[in-house]
Amino acid sequence: MSALYTAVGTATGRDGRGYSSDGRLDIQLAAPGELGGTGSTGTNPEQLFAVGYAACFTSAMGLVAKKMGLDVSDVSTTAEVGLHPNGAGGFSLSVTLRVEFPDDIGPEKGHELLEATHQVCPYSNATRGNIPVEIIAE
């Protein structure tokens, strides 16, 4: 299967630089203070993953909502990405997605929409079975 799109990014390390092949993204990376870094001069991979997952999930929700006849133009998704020791000397991630719905989408429709979106979103499909992902409607 050929890819519809391929993003190419390079990083020089947690305390370095990250950039995309097309030059649209060029950022300073810094380990957060909680991991012994300064955290004051750049972003970190967990923040990038959180923003990417939130954007992708919201976009996928737009596709699903359109099929369901729902308007989600005012929906926002916040992703919280946790970094955890895995007990074997390495690390693992966890994700909590918080989706804020407009008042006209009730809890039942909201739950149905979130479940369907979780099946469509590429980030959800990539993480399914690999890390815990909790989805909360707010």
Secondary structure as GFF3:
##gff-version 3
##sequence-region A 1 138
A	DSSP	beta_strand	9	11	.	.	.	ID=ss1
A	DSSP	beta_strand	17	20	.	.	.	ID=ss2
A	DSSP	beta_strand	26	28	.	.	.	ID=ss3
A	DSSP	three_ten_helix	33	35	.	.	.	ID=ss4
A	DSSP	alpha_helix	45	68	.	.	.	ID=ss5
A	DSSP	beta_strand	76	85	.	.	.	ID=ss6
A	DSSP	beta_strand	91	100	.	.	.	ID=ss7
A	DSSP	alpha_helix	107	120	.	.	.	ID=ss8
A	DSSP	alpha_helix	122	127	.	.	.	ID=ss9
A	DSSP	beta_strand	133	137	.	.	.	ID=ss10
###
